Structures are given as structure tokens and as C-alpha cells.
Amino acid sequence: MSSEYLQKDKEWFERNREELLKHHKSRWIAIHDQESIGIFDSFKEAYNQGVEKAGSEDITVRQITEKDEPIETSINLYLGLLDAPTYS
């Protein structure tokens, strides 16, 4: 996935963050091509359903929070052995 693609999805999220917070705070969103694929209860669900619905691994998964929290990633997260932390 190119950094330009990621940047556009990030910008879409920032433009829509306030509205998403009103209805989906602390949940997870899958974004593809600057559109919401869906809102989910976990990172794992957002990723898996996002890939399936988009037909591509070129998706962005973000937790809907007021501010971005750093997430430590590891090979275990990428392999699906661990879930990403949830912030509320």
C-alpha cells in the first residue's frame, strides 16, 4: 500500500472523526479508498471483515477515539496472534 493511499484514508478519517465519535466511540472502523467499509467491535474483526468486503488488503483500520493513541505493533499482531489494544 502506498503512503499516498494511507494518507488519503487518514485524511478521510480526520474529516469524519467528530461524527464517528458521536455514534461509535471506542469501536473500530475499516476504511478503503476513502470510504467506510464498516464499524466493528475489535481490531481483528475490522481487519478481517474489511479485507473480505474490500476484496483487498489495502485497507486502513482505526479505533474511533478523540485522539490517536500509540499502538505497539509486533509480528504477532500482524500474524493475528494478538489483538490491538483498545482505548476508551
PyMOL commands that set and color helices and strands:
alter all, ss='L'
color gray80, all
select helices_A, chain A and resi 3-24+43-54+75-78
alter helices_A, ss='H'
color red, helices_A
select strands_A, chain A and resi 28-32+35-40+60-63
alter strands_A, ss='S'
color yellow, strands_A
deselect
rebuild
show_as cartoon
